[in-house]
Amino acid sequence: MPKGIPNHERRSLPRLTGEERSSVGKQMREQYDEGLSIRQIASKYGRSIGGTRRLLEENGVVYRGRGGANRAATV
């Protein structure tokens, strides 16, 4: 997976508004639903984790629990 945009370059990104914000939020939600983590999505788009969480919330994401997929108990 690519490393994304370095922190010192993230601050220069324009604010997402209107249709672009909606479109990017939908794309992020699709990726989250496919299993990417919030950290991975934030890195891919060069956005902060907090900003990514806000966009996901605006698009109706129900967050998974922390720590990845749950594994069935073996007997």
Secondary structure, 3 states (H helix, E strand, C coil): CCCCCCHHHHCCCCCCCHHHHHHHHHHHHHHHHCCCCHHHHHHHHCCCHHHHHHHHHHCCCCCCCCCCCCCCCCC
